[in-house]
Amino acid sequence: MADAVLSRGVDMVIGDRLSSTYFHENKRPFHNFGNLAVRALINFIFSSNIQDVMTGCRAMSYLL
């Protein structure tokens, strides 16, 4: 993530913890449903394609 910000000149990178085994390991069905519903709503409102909107993994550039 840091490489993308430092070397490739992007402003922000958002980590994705859901594309691996998260939904199979997480045994809380309503939690999974909530994640899917919130992700769909946010992506719809902002016309985006963020896979994990609730991740805490973010890297941002420092602008003066």
All heavy atoms as a GROMACS GRO file, in nm:
protein
  504
    1MET      N    1   0.082  -0.118   0.000
    1MET     CA    2   0.000   0.000   0.000
    1MET      C    3   0.087   0.125   0.000
    1MET      O    4   0.058   0.219  -0.072
    1MET     CB    5  -0.092  -0.001   0.122
    1MET     CG    6  -0.200  -0.108   0.115
    1MET     SD    7  -0.302  -0.126   0.263
    1MET     CE    8  -0.362   0.035   0.290
    2ALA      N    9   0.191   0.124   0.083
    2ALA     CA   10   0.279   0.240   0.088
    2ALA      C   11   0.351   0.259  -0.045
    2ALA      O   12   0.373   0.372  -0.088
    2ALA     CB   13   0.380   0.224   0.201
    3ASP      N   14   0.386   0.149  -0.111
    3ASP     CA   15   0.454   0.158  -0.240
    3ASP      C   16   0.367   0.230  -0.343
    3ASP      O   17   0.417   0.311  -0.420
    3ASP     CB   18   0.492   0.019  -0.290
    3ASP     CG   19   0.560   0.024  -0.426
    3ASP    OD1   20   0.664   0.093  -0.436
    3ASP    OD2   21   0.508  -0.037  -0.521
    4ALA      N   22   0.239   0.202  -0.342
    4ALA     CA   23   0.150   0.267  -0.437
    4ALA      C   24   0.145   0.418  -0.413
    4ALA      O   25   0.143   0.496  -0.508
    4ALA     CB   26   0.009   0.208  -0.428
    5VAL      N   27   0.145   0.460  -0.288
    5VAL     CA   28   0.141   0.603  -0.256
    5VAL      C   29   0.276   0.668  -0.284
    5VAL      O   30   0.283   0.774  -0.346
    5VAL     CB   31   0.100   0.626  -0.109
    5VAL    CG1   32   0.113   0.772  -0.070
    5VAL    CG2   33  -0.043   0.577  -0.086
    6LEU      N   34   0.384   0.604  -0.241
    6LEU     CA   35   0.516   0.666  -0.253
    6LEU      C   36   0.575   0.658  -0.394
    6LEU      O   37   0.634   0.754  -0.442
    6LEU     CB   38   0.612   0.599  -0.154
    6LEU     CG   39   0.577   0.618  -0.006
    6LEU    CD1   40   0.668   0.532   0.081
    6LEU    CD2   41   0.584   0.764   0.032
    7SER      N   42   0.559   0.544  -0.461
    7SER     CA   43   0.624   0.525  -0.590
    7SER      C   44   0.534   0.552  -0.710
    7SER      O   45   0.582   0.592  -0.815
    7SER     CB   46   0.678   0.382  -0.601
    7SER     OG   47   0.770   0.358  -0.499
    8ARG      N   48   0.407   0.527  -0.695
    8ARG     CA   49   0.317   0.539  -0.810
    8ARG      C   50   0.239   0.670  -0.812
    8ARG      O   51   0.163   0.697  -0.905
    8ARG     CB   52   0.220   0.421  -0.812
    8ARG     CG   53   0.291   0.289  -0.826
    8ARG     CD   54   0.195   0.176  -0.830
    8ARG     NE   55   0.263   0.050  -0.799
    8ARG     CZ   56   0.201  -0.060  -0.767
    8ARG    NH1   57   0.071  -0.064  -0.762
    8ARG    NH2   58   0.270  -0.170  -0.740
    9GLY      N   59   0.251   0.748  -0.705
    9GLY     CA   60   0.190   0.881  -0.703
    9GLY      C   61   0.039   0.884  -0.683
    9GLY      O   62  -0.025   0.982  -0.720
   10VAL      N   63  -0.019   0.780  -0.626
   10VAL     CA   64  -0.163   0.784  -0.601
   10VAL      C   65  -0.190   0.859  -0.471
   10VAL      O   66  -0.103   0.870  -0.385
   10VAL     CB   67  -0.224   0.642  -0.596
   10VAL    CG1   68  -0.206   0.571  -0.728
   10VAL    CG2   69  -0.166   0.560  -0.483
   11ASP      N   70  -0.309   0.913  -0.456
   11ASP     CA   71  -0.344   0.991  -0.337
   11ASP      C   72  -0.386   0.903  -0.219
   11ASP      O   73  -0.355   0.933  -0.105
   11ASP     CB   74  -0.457   1.089  -0.367
   11ASP     CG   75  -0.412   1.199  -0.460
   11ASP    OD1   76  -0.296   1.242  -0.448
   11ASP    OD2   77  -0.491   1.241  -0.544
   12MET      N   78  -0.459   0.794  -0.247
   12MET     CA   79  -0.504   0.708  -0.138
   12MET      C   80  -0.519   0.565  -0.186
   12MET      O   81  -0.563   0.541  -0.299
   12MET     CB   82  -0.638   0.756  -0.082
   12MET     CG   83  -0.684   0.674   0.036
   12MET     SD   84  -0.824   0.744   0.126
   12MET     CE   85  -0.960   0.704   0.019
   13VAL      N   86  -0.483   0.471  -0.099
   13VAL     CA   87  -0.502   0.329  -0.124
   13VAL      C   88  -0.588   0.275  -0.011
   13VAL      O   89  -0.565   0.306   0.106
   13VAL     CB   90  -0.366   0.255  -0.126
   13VAL    CG1   91  -0.387   0.105  -0.145
   13VAL    CG2   92  -0.276   0.310  -0.234
   14ILE      N   93  -0.689   0.195  -0.045
   14ILE     CA   94  -0.776   0.135   0.055
   14ILE      C   95  -0.751  -0.015   0.054
   14ILE      O   96  -0.761  -0.080  -0.049
   14ILE     CB   97  -0.925   0.164   0.025
   14ILE    CG1   98  -0.949   0.314   0.023
   14ILE    CG2   99  -1.014   0.095   0.127
   14ILE    CD1  100  -1.088   0.353  -0.022
   15GLY      N  101  -0.720  -0.070   0.172
   15GLY     CA  102  -0.695  -0.213   0.184
   15GLY      C  103  -0.823  -0.293   0.168
   15GLY      O  104  -0.934  -0.242   0.181
   16ASP      N  105  -0.809  -0.420   0.139
   16ASP     CA  106  -0.924  -0.508   0.118
   16ASP      C  107  -0.904  -0.637   0.196
   16ASP      O  108  -0.819  -0.718   0.162
   16ASP     CB  109  -0.938  -0.536  -0.032
   16ASP     CG  110  -1.051  -0.632  -0.063
   16ASP    OD1  111  -1.132  -0.662   0.026
   16ASP    OD2  112  -1.059  -0.676  -0.179
   17ARG      N  113  -0.983  -0.657   0.301
   17ARG     CA  114  -0.972  -0.779   0.380
   17ARG      C  115  -1.078  -0.880   0.342
   17ARG      O  116  -1.081  -0.991   0.392
   17ARG     CB  117  -0.982  -0.746   0.528
   17ARG     CG  118  -1.117  -0.694   0.566
   17ARG     CD  119  -1.120  -0.618   0.694
   17ARG     NE  120  -1.238  -0.536   0.685
   17ARG     CZ  121  -1.349  -0.557   0.755
   17ARG    NH1  122  -1.353  -0.649   0.846
   17ARG    NH2  123  -1.453  -0.482   0.736
   18LEU      N  124  -1.168  -0.844   0.250
   18LEU     CA  125  -1.281  -0.929   0.218
   18LEU      C  126  -1.260  -1.019   0.097
   18LEU      O  127  -1.337  -1.112   0.077
   18LEU     CB  128  -1.406  -0.843   0.193
   18LEU     CG  129  -1.449  -0.753   0.307
   18LEU    CD1  130  -1.573  -0.674   0.267
   18LEU    CD2  131  -1.475  -0.832   0.433
   19SER      N  132  -1.161  -0.993   0.015
   19SER     CA  133  -1.147  -1.070  -0.109
   19SER      C  134  -1.084  -1.207  -0.086
   19SER      O  135  -1.080  -1.286  -0.177
   19SER     CB  136  -1.066  -0.991  -0.212
   19SER     OG  137  -0.936  -0.968  -0.161
   20SER      N  138  -1.039  -1.235   0.035
   20SER     CA  139  -0.981  -1.367   0.059
   20SER      C  140  -1.086  -1.459   0.122
   20SER      O  141  -1.182  -1.495   0.058
   20SER     CB  142  -0.856  -1.354   0.146
   20SER     OG  143  -0.889  -1.296   0.271
   21THR      N  144  -1.071  -1.495   0.246
   21THR     CA  145  -1.160  -1.593   0.309
   21THR      C  146  -1.248  -1.534   0.417
   21THR      O  147  -1.307  -1.606   0.496
   21THR     CB  148  -1.074  -1.706   0.370
   21THR    OG1  149  -0.988  -1.650   0.469
   21THR    CG2  150  -0.994  -1.778   0.264
   22TYR      N  151  -1.261  -1.403   0.423
   22TYR     CA  152  -1.334  -1.336   0.532
   22TYR      C  153  -1.476  -1.387   0.548
   22TYR      O  154  -1.520  -1.421   0.657
   22TYR     CB  155  -1.334  -1.185   0.510
   22TYR     CG  156  -1.410  -1.108   0.615
   22TYR    CD1  157  -1.351  -1.079   0.737
   22TYR    CD2  158  -1.540  -1.067   0.593
   22TYR    CE1  159  -1.420  -1.009   0.835
   22TYR    CE2  160  -1.610  -0.998   0.690
   22TYR     CZ  161  -1.550  -0.969   0.810
   22TYR     OH  162  -1.618  -0.901   0.906
   23PHE      N  163  -1.552  -1.394   0.439
   23PHE     CA  164  -1.692  -1.432   0.450
   23PHE      C  165  -1.710  -1.579   0.486
   23PHE      O  166  -1.810  -1.618   0.542
   23PHE     CB  167  -1.767  -1.400   0.320
   23PHE     CG  168  -1.795  -1.253   0.304
   23PHE    CD1  169  -1.729  -1.180   0.209
   23PHE    CD2  170  -1.885  -1.190   0.386
   23PHE    CE1  171  -1.754  -1.045   0.194
   23PHE    CE2  172  -1.911  -1.054   0.374
   23PHE     CZ  173  -1.846  -0.982   0.277
   24HIS      N  174  -1.611  -1.662   0.454
   24HIS     CA  175  -1.619  -1.804   0.490
   24HIS      C  176  -1.579  -1.825   0.636
   24HIS      O  177  -1.633  -1.913   0.703
   24HIS     CB  178  -1.530  -1.887   0.398
   24HIS     CG  179  -1.568  -1.874   0.254
   24HIS    ND1  180  -1.686  -1.925   0.204
   24HIS    CD2  181  -1.507  -1.814   0.151
   24HIS    CE1  182  -1.694  -1.897   0.075
   24HIS    NE2  183  -1.586  -1.830   0.040
   25GLU      N  184  -1.486  -1.747   0.684
   25GLU     CA  185  -1.440  -1.760   0.823
   25GLU      C  186  -1.535  -1.693   0.920
   25GLU      O  187  -1.547  -1.737   1.034
   25GLU     CB  188  -1.300  -1.701   0.837
   25GLU     CG  189  -1.195  -1.777   0.762
   25GLU     CD  190  -1.061  -1.707   0.764
   25GLU    OE1  191  -1.048  -1.604   0.833
   25GLU    OE2  192  -0.969  -1.756   0.698
   26ASN      N  193  -1.601  -1.587   0.880
   26ASN     CA  194  -1.691  -1.514   0.967
   26ASN      C  195  -1.824  -1.590   0.972
   26ASN      O  196  -1.893  -1.601   0.873
   26ASN     CB  197  -1.712  -1.373   0.914
   26ASN     CG  198  -1.796  -1.290   1.007
   26ASN    OD1  199  -1.837  -1.336   1.112
   26ASN    ND2  200  -1.823  -1.168   0.967
   27LYS      N  201  -1.861  -1.637   1.089
   27LYS     CA  202  -1.982  -1.720   1.103
   27LYS      C  203  -2.104  -1.640   1.147
   27LYS      O  204  -2.204  -1.696   1.187
   27LYS     CB  205  -1.956  -1.832   1.204
   27LYS     CG  206  -1.841  -1.922   1.168
   27LYS     CD  207  -1.862  -1.990   1.034
   27LYS     CE  208  -1.746  -2.081   1.003
   27LYS     NZ  209  -1.744  -2.122   0.865
   28ARG      N  210  -2.096  -1.507   1.142
   28ARG     CA  211  -2.210  -1.424   1.181
   28ARG      C  212  -2.287  -1.382   1.056
   28ARG      O  213  -2.248  -1.287   0.988
   28ARG     CB  214  -2.162  -1.303   1.259
   28ARG     CG  215  -2.088  -1.343   1.385
   28ARG     CD  216  -2.030  -1.224   1.454
   28ARG     NE  217  -1.924  -1.165   1.371
   28ARG     CZ  218  -1.862  -1.051   1.400
   28ARG    NH1  219  -1.896  -0.983   1.506
   28ARG    NH2  220  -1.768  -1.006   1.321
   29PRO      N  221  -2.396  -1.450   1.023
   29PRO     CA  222  -2.465  -1.422   0.896
   29PRO      C  223  -2.518  -1.280   0.884
   29PRO      O  224  -2.513  -1.221   0.777
   29PRO     CB  225  -2.579  -1.525   0.892
   29PRO     CG  226  -2.596  -1.569   1.032
   29PRO     CD  227  -2.462  -1.554   1.100
   30PHE      N  228  -2.571  -1.222   0.991
   30PHE     CA  229  -2.623  -1.086   0.981
   30PHE      C  230  -2.511  -0.983   0.967
   30PHE      O  231  -2.528  -0.879   0.906
   30PHE     CB  232  -2.712  -1.053   1.101
   30PHE     CG  233  -2.839  -1.134   1.101
   30PHE    CD1  234  -2.859  -1.232   1.195
   30PHE    CD2  235  -2.936  -1.112   1.004
   30PHE    CE1  236  -2.975  -1.307   1.193
   30PHE    CE2  237  -3.051  -1.188   1.001
   30PHE     CZ  238  -3.071  -1.286   1.096
   31HIS      N  239  -2.395  -1.014   1.024
   31HIS     CA  240  -2.279  -0.927   1.008
   31HIS      C  241  -2.237  -0.925   0.861
   31HIS      O  242  -2.210  -0.818   0.805
   31HIS     CB  243  -2.164  -0.977   1.097
   31HIS     CG  244  -2.043  -0.891   1.094
   31HIS    ND1  245  -2.032  -0.774   1.165
   31HIS    CD2  246  -1.927  -0.905   1.026
   31HIS    CE1  247  -1.915  -0.720   1.143
   31HIS    NE2  248  -1.849  -0.797   1.058
   32ASN      N  249  -2.230  -1.041   0.800
   32ASN     CA  250  -2.195  -1.049   0.657
   32ASN      C  251  -2.298  -0.976   0.572
   32ASN      O  252  -2.263  -0.903   0.480
   32ASN     CB  253  -2.184  -1.194   0.612
   32ASN     CG  254  -2.060  -1.261   0.665
   32ASN    OD1  255  -1.963  -1.196   0.702
   32ASN    ND2  256  -2.063  -1.392   0.673
   33PHE      N  257  -2.425  -0.994   0.604
   33PHE     CA  258  -2.531  -0.926   0.529
   33PHE      C  259  -2.517  -0.774   0.543
   33PHE      O  260  -2.532  -0.700   0.446
   33PHE     CB  261  -2.668  -0.971   0.577
   33PHE     CG  262  -2.781  -0.895   0.513
   33PHE    CD1  263  -2.817  -0.922   0.383
   33PHE    CD2  264  -2.846  -0.795   0.583
   33PHE    CE1  265  -2.919  -0.849   0.322
   33PHE    CE2  266  -2.947  -0.722   0.524
   33PHE     CZ  267  -2.985  -0.750   0.393
   34GLY      N  268  -2.489  -0.729   0.665
   34GLY     CA  269  -2.471  -0.586   0.688
   34GLY      C  270  -2.355  -0.529   0.609
   34GLY      O  271  -2.365  -0.420   0.551
   35ASN      N  272  -2.242  -0.602   0.607
   35ASN     CA  273  -2.127  -0.557   0.528
   35ASN      C  274  -2.163  -0.546   0.381
   35ASN      O  275  -2.128  -0.447   0.314
   35ASN     CB  276  -2.010  -0.655   0.543
   35ASN     CG  277  -1.926  -0.627   0.664
   35ASN    OD1  278  -1.926  -0.517   0.718
   35ASN    ND2  279  -1.852  -0.726   0.709
   36LEU      N  280  -2.232  -0.644   0.329
   36LEU     CA  281  -2.270  -0.642   0.187
   36LEU      C  282  -2.368  -0.528   0.158
   36LEU      O  283  -2.355  -0.458   0.057
   36LEU     CB  284  -2.333  -0.776   0.147
   36LEU     CG  285  -2.238  -0.895   0.143
   36LEU    CD1  286  -2.315  -1.024   0.125
   36LEU    CD2  287  -2.135  -0.878   0.033
   37ALA      N  288  -2.465  -0.507   0.247
   37ALA     CA  289  -2.565  -0.402   0.225
   37ALA      C  290  -2.502  -0.262   0.231
   37ALA      O  291  -2.530  -0.178   0.145
   37ALA     CB  292  -2.676  -0.415   0.330
   38VAL      N  293  -2.418  -0.238   0.330
   38VAL     CA  294  -2.354  -0.106   0.342
   38VAL      C  295  -2.261  -0.082   0.224
   38VAL      O  296  -2.258   0.027   0.167
   38VAL     CB  297  -2.279  -0.094   0.477
   38VAL    CG1  298  -2.193   0.030   0.480
   38VAL    CG2  299  -2.378  -0.094   0.591
   39ARG      N  300  -2.185  -0.183   0.185
   39ARG     CA  301  -2.095  -0.169   0.070
   39ARG      C  302  -2.174  -0.136  -0.056
   39ARG      O  303  -2.137  -0.045  -0.132
   39ARG     CB  304  -2.015  -0.297   0.049
   39ARG     CG  305  -1.922  -0.289  -0.071
   39ARG     CD  306  -1.842  -0.413  -0.088
   39ARG     NE  307  -1.926  -0.522  -0.132
   39ARG     CZ  308  -1.886  -0.647  -0.148
   39ARG    NH1  309  -1.764  -0.681  -0.119
   39ARG    NH2  310  -1.968  -0.739  -0.190
   40ALA      N  311  -2.284  -0.205  -0.080
   40ALA     CA  312  -2.364  -0.179  -0.199
   40ALA      C  313  -2.422  -0.038  -0.197
   40ALA      O  314  -2.421   0.031  -0.300
   40ALA     CB  315  -2.477  -0.283  -0.209
   41LEU      N  316  -2.469   0.006  -0.082
   41LEU     CA  317  -2.527   0.139  -0.072
   41LEU      C  318  -2.423   0.248  -0.096
   41LEU      O  319  -2.446   0.342  -0.172
   41LEU     CB  320  -2.591   0.157   0.066
   41LEU     CG  321  -2.659   0.291   0.091
   41LEU    CD1  322  -2.776   0.310  -0.005
   41LEU    CD2  323  -2.705   0.299   0.235
   42ILE      N  324  -2.307   0.235  -0.034
   42ILE     CA  325  -2.202   0.336  -0.052
   42ILE      C  326  -2.152   0.338  -0.196
   42ILE      O  327  -2.134   0.445  -0.255
   42ILE     CB  328  -2.087   0.312   0.047
   42ILE    CG1  329  -2.134   0.348   0.188
   42ILE    CG2  330  -1.962   0.390   0.009
   42ILE    CD1  331  -2.037   0.315   0.297
   43ASN      N  332  -2.133   0.222  -0.255
   43ASN     CA  333  -2.088   0.218  -0.394
   43ASN      C  334  -2.194   0.276  -0.488
   43ASN      O  335  -2.161   0.341  -0.586
   43ASN     CB  336  -2.051   0.076  -0.435
   43ASN     CG  337  -1.915   0.036  -0.385
   43ASN    OD1  338  -1.824   0.119  -0.375
   43ASN    ND2  339  -1.898  -0.090  -0.352
   44PHE      N  340  -2.320   0.254  -0.457
   44PHE     CA  341  -2.427   0.311  -0.539
   44PHE      C  342  -2.431   0.463  -0.527
   44PHE      O  343  -2.436   0.534  -0.627
   44PHE     CB  344  -2.563   0.252  -0.497
   44PHE     CG  345  -2.679   0.313  -0.566
   44PHE    CD1  346  -2.708   0.281  -0.699
   44PHE    CD2  347  -2.761   0.404  -0.502
   44PHE    CE1  348  -2.815   0.338  -0.765
   44PHE    CE2  349  -2.869   0.462  -0.566
   44PHE     CZ  350  -2.895   0.428  -0.698
   45ILE      N  351  -2.426   0.513  -0.404
   45ILE     CA  352  -2.434   0.658  -0.382
   45ILE      C  353  -2.317   0.732  -0.446
   45ILE      O  354  -2.335   0.837  -0.508
   45ILE     CB  355  -2.440   0.689  -0.231
   45ILE    CG1  356  -2.574   0.643  -0.174
   45ILE    CG2  357  -2.419   0.838  -0.204
   45ILE    CD1  358  -2.583   0.649  -0.022
   46PHE      N  359  -2.196   0.676  -0.436
   46PHE     CA  360  -2.077   0.745  -0.485
   46PHE      C  361  -2.027   0.693  -0.619
   46PHE      O  362  -1.920   0.731  -0.664
   46PHE     CB  363  -1.966   0.736  -0.380
   46PHE     CG  364  -1.999   0.811  -0.254
   46PHE    CD1  365  -2.039   0.743  -0.141
   46PHE    CD2  366  -1.993   0.949  -0.250
   46PHE    CE1  367  -2.071   0.811  -0.025
   46PHE    CE2  368  -2.024   1.019  -0.135
   46PHE     CZ  369  -2.064   0.949  -0.022
   47SER      N  370  -2.105   0.608  -0.684
   47SER     CA  371  -2.066   0.550  -0.814
   47SER      C  372  -1.924   0.497  -0.809
   47SER      O  373  -1.840   0.528  -0.894
   47SER     CB  374  -2.079   0.653  -0.925
   47SER     OG  375  -2.213   0.695  -0.937
   48SER      N  376  -1.897   0.416  -0.707
   48SER     CA  377  -1.762   0.362  -0.690
   48SER      C  378  -1.767   0.210  -0.691
   48SER      O  379  -1.873   0.149  -0.707
   48SER     CB  380  -1.702   0.412  -0.558
   48SER     OG  381  -1.783   0.371  -0.449
   49ASN      N  382  -1.652   0.149  -0.675
   49ASN     CA  383  -1.642   0.003  -0.671
   49ASN      C  384  -1.546  -0.038  -0.560
   49ASN      O  385  -1.453  -0.114  -0.582
   49ASN     CB  386  -1.596  -0.051  -0.806
   49ASN     CG  387  -1.604  -0.202  -0.811
   49ASN    OD1  388  -1.680  -0.263  -0.738
   49ASN    ND2  389  -1.522  -0.262  -0.894
   50ILE      N  390  -1.568   0.014  -0.440
   50ILE     CA  391  -1.484  -0.020  -0.327
   50ILE      C  392  -1.529  -0.155  -0.274
   50ILE      O  393  -1.647  -0.175  -0.246
   50ILE     CB  394  -1.492   0.088  -0.217
   50ILE    CG1  395  -1.445   0.222  -0.273
   50ILE    CG2  396  -1.411   0.047  -0.095
   50ILE    CD1  397  -1.468   0.339  -0.179
   51GLN      N  398  -1.436  -0.248  -0.260
   51GLN     CA  399  -1.471  -0.383  -0.218
   51GLN      C  400  -1.488  -0.396  -0.066
   51GLN      O  401  -1.561  -0.481  -0.020
   51GLN     CB  402  -1.365  -0.482  -0.267
   51GLN     CG  403  -1.357  -0.489  -0.418
   51GLN     CD  404  -1.490  -0.532  -0.479
   51GLN    OE1  405  -1.547  -0.632  -0.440
   51GLN    NE2  406  -1.539  -0.454  -0.574
   52ASP      N  407  -1.418  -0.315   0.011
   52ASP     CA  408  -1.425  -0.325   0.157
   52ASP      C  409  -1.432  -0.184   0.215
   52ASP      O  410  -1.330  -0.126   0.248
   52ASP     CB  411  -1.304  -0.401   0.210
   52ASP     CG  412  -1.312  -0.428   0.359
   52ASP    OD1  413  -1.417  -0.402   0.420
   52ASP    OD2  414  -1.212  -0.474   0.416
   53VAL      N  415  -1.553  -0.130   0.227
   53VAL     CA  416  -1.568   0.009   0.272
   53VAL      C  417  -1.540   0.027   0.420
   53VAL      O  418  -1.514   0.138   0.465
   53VAL     CB  419  -1.709   0.063   0.239
   53VAL    CG1  420  -1.731   0.069   0.089
   53VAL    CG2  421  -1.817  -0.018   0.307
   54MET      N  422  -1.543  -0.080   0.498
   54MET     CA  423  -1.524  -0.068   0.642
   54MET      C  424  -1.385  -0.108   0.690
   54MET      O  425  -1.361  -0.122   0.809
   54MET     CB  426  -1.630  -0.151   0.714
   54MET     CG  427  -1.768  -0.095   0.691
   54MET     SD  428  -1.887  -0.183   0.786
   54MET     CE  429  -2.021  -0.185   0.673
   55THR      N  430  -1.294  -0.127   0.598
   55THR     CA  431  -1.159  -0.161   0.638
   55THR      C  432  -1.091  -0.042   0.705
   55THR      O  433  -1.120   0.072   0.674
   55THR     CB  434  -1.074  -0.207   0.519
   55THR    OG1  435  -0.946  -0.247   0.568
   55THR    CG2  436  -1.055  -0.099   0.416
   56GLY      N  437  -1.002  -0.070   0.796
   56GLY     CA  438  -0.925   0.035   0.859
   56GLY      C  439  -0.790   0.054   0.792
   56GLY      O  440  -0.710   0.137   0.832
   57CYS      N  441  -0.765  -0.024   0.688
   57CYS     CA  442  -0.635  -0.021   0.619
   57CYS      C  443  -0.638   0.084   0.509
   57CYS      O  444  -0.699   0.065   0.404
   57CYS     CB  445  -0.604  -0.157   0.559
   57CYS     SG  446  -0.597  -0.288   0.680
   58ARG      N  447  -0.573   0.195   0.536
   58ARG     CA  448  -0.566   0.303   0.436
   58ARG      C  449  -0.426   0.363   0.437
   58ARG      O  450  -0.362   0.372   0.541
   58ARG     CB  451  -0.667   0.413   0.469
   58ARG     CG  452  -0.809   0.366   0.470
   58ARG     CD  453  -0.906   0.480   0.488
   58ARG     NE  454  -1.041   0.438   0.520
   58ARG     CZ  455  -1.125   0.379   0.438
   58ARG    NH1  456  -1.089   0.352   0.316
   58ARG    NH2  457  -1.246   0.346   0.478
   59ALA      N  458  -0.381   0.402   0.322
   59ALA     CA  459  -0.255   0.474   0.308
   59ALA      C  460  -0.284   0.598   0.224
   59ALA      O  461  -0.348   0.588   0.119
   59ALA     CB  462  -0.149   0.388   0.242
   60MET      N  463  -0.241   0.714   0.272
   60MET     CA  464  -0.270   0.839   0.204
   60MET      C  465  -0.143   0.919   0.182
   60MET      O  466  -0.050   0.913   0.262
   60MET     CB  467  -0.367   0.922   0.285
   60MET     CG  468  -0.504   0.861   0.294
   60MET     SD  469  -0.610   0.951   0.405
   60MET     CE  470  -0.625   0.830   0.536
   61SER      N  471  -0.140   0.994   0.075
   61SER     CA  472  -0.027   1.080   0.049
   61SER      C  473  -0.032   1.201   0.143
   61SER      O  474  -0.139   1.237   0.192
   61SER     CB  475  -0.025   1.128  -0.097
   61SER     OG  476  -0.140   1.207  -0.121
   62TYR      N  477   0.081   1.261   0.164
   62TYR     CA  478   0.088   1.379   0.247
   62TYR      C  479   0.104   1.500   0.156
   62TYR      O  480   0.204   1.513   0.085
   62TYR     CB  481   0.207   1.370   0.342
   62TYR     CG  482   0.223   1.491   0.432
   62TYR    CD1  483   0.140   1.507   0.541
   62TYR    CD2  484   0.317   1.588   0.403
   62TYR    CE1  485   0.153   1.617   0.624
   62TYR    CE2  486   0.330   1.700   0.485
   62TYR     CZ  487   0.247   1.713   0.593
   62TYR     OH  488   0.259   1.823   0.675
   63LEU      N  489   0.005   1.584   0.154
   63LEU     CA  490   0.008   1.703   0.068
   63LEU      C  491   0.034   1.825   0.153
   63LEU      O  492  -0.024   1.843   0.260
   63LEU     CB  493  -0.126   1.719  -0.005
   63LEU     CG  494  -0.166   1.599  -0.094
   63LEU    CD1  495  -0.304   1.622  -0.150
   63LEU    CD2  496  -0.066   1.582  -0.205
   64LEU      N  497   0.122   1.914   0.107
   64LEU     CA  498   0.153   2.037   0.179
   64LEU      C  499   0.053   2.144   0.150
   64LEU      O  500  -0.005   2.158   0.051
   64LEU     CB  501   0.294   2.085   0.145
   64LEU     CG  502   0.405   1.989   0.185
   64LEU    CD1  503   0.537   2.042   0.132
   64LEU    CD2  504   0.411   1.975   0.334
   0.00000   0.00000   0.00000
